[in-house]
Amino acid sequence: MASCRLALIALCCAAVAVQTQAQFSNNRFSSRRTSSSSSPGARTSAETRSSFNSRRGSQRSNQFSSQSSRAGGFSSGRTVSSSSSTSSNTGGFGRSTFGSNRRVTTNSRASGGRSSLGQTGGSASRSSSNSLLKQEPTVNFNCPEPDGFFANNEQCDKYFQCTDGVAKEHLCPDGLLFHPERPYPCVYPVEASCPRSGRLQDPQATDECPRQFTTFRSADGDNCASFTRCVNGRAYQSACSDGLAFDENTLGCQFADMVAGCDATAYLGFQCPQREFTENQVGEFTREQHPSDCTKFYVCINKEDGTVAPRLQGCPEASVFDPVKRQCTTEPEQVPGCENAIPEEVLAAFRQRDSDEKERRANRLAELRSKLQG
């Protein structure tokens, strides 16, 4: 029983010694702060708060140091206090050595408990969080092959790109659809198939374009040639060559009678002679003279619906259409009304070139015959 009392008294004495040591350390630190102040005997409210915070942190650190020493710890109370202060100010990013931690604690105390490293640590933590938010989310898609492009079954302008078996989801530019067999997987809708149930992204329309990428007929009435092509929401006007019409189903230029919604007769301004024909004569045609241009003519073709539609054609270089022979000729002087349709210098140059070509072929043929005979 006496031995237990002696042990209890020893423990109490040790606790009193530890508290006395902590108070002595705090008083010594406080006296240093007081002596280093620019105004002896007077302290600002900020310094008072700093001293209070430092004293409270020192008491907690000394208590921890005592416990650590009894448990076989390897650091002194002052070192642990520095490390604790640094860890608190940097938000848990304690990457420096004990010596630098101790140095940082001194700067922290001098600035009222807030060090520049603590602020940097906080911004680094926020920067790390922002970078994580910018990362692409994991895509729940099993790649059929390690590498390649694959369709999204729910949306026609979305697709998956697999690289080494890892999938990422992509969205085509507005107006384009996914095509799995193209080097660049986004194409115009006429080049890709999309079921009626397939969804598309919302249009990103501009003042000129219904979508960022699209092509559409831009003229009204009988002008079937004009169309608009939108690239990145900017409109570019264009037109088919003479006699052709823009087809929205193919995004190309076709004969006017082959384009839905285009009246070939009104567009070309020419009425073919109407005639009766049988089913076996569908597709047959005749050539008709152009009313004002000797270098052009019309092909009047029998359509399946029983009508005859015009198609504008042109004669080869330096030739005119002969309505009697119903073909083009390089002798415009023999066609009444077309004698001056071809400029003389153009006609002379063409005839000279044609003569030289015939002579070259004749010489080449004679040379081959000589080799065969000899």
Protein Blocks (a to p, Z undefined) as FASTA:
>chain_A
ZZmmmmmmmmmmmmmmmmmmmmmmmmmmmmmmmmmpmbghiacfklmmmmmmmmmmmmmm
mmmmmmmmmnopabdfklmmmmmmmmmmnnopacbcfklmmmmmmmmmmnoopafklmmm
mmmmmmmmmmmmmpccddddddfbfbdcdddfkbmkbccddeehiacdddddehiacdfk
bfblcdcfklpccdfklccddddddfkbmbfbdcddfbehjllkbccddeehiacddddd
ehiacdfklopacdfklpghiafklmnopacddddddfklgoiacddddfkbmkbccddd
ddfkopacdddddddehiacdfklopacfblklpghilmmpcfklmmmmmmmmmmmmmmm
mmmmmmmmmmmmZZ
